[in-house]
Amino acid sequence: MDTRTELTLQLTDHEGAGLTALAAGLRGVAETDLSEEDAMVAALELALTRLIDDFEVPDPTAREQVQVARDQLRAHWVRGSATL
């Protein structure tokens, strides 16, 4: 069962333009129709991966939380074609 949480983001014009551009770029790479929501999830997955691979999160509890969240995101990936 897929559960969803609805969030409202307040973005500046520049941030909104960046998200729109990210979605457009992902559509071109994935050759499929992807939304700004898909782009945001792809960015979240990339951010979690960068925290794991490129940075040393000093707090072990936070590091574990990041790892688990990224692994669960990938295990239940409904937007797989949006991955970066």
Secondary structure, DSSP 8 states (H G I E B T S, - for coil): ------------HHHHHHHHHHHHHHHHHHTS---HHHHHHHHHHHHHHHHHHT---S-HHHHHHHHHHHHHHHHT-S-GGG--
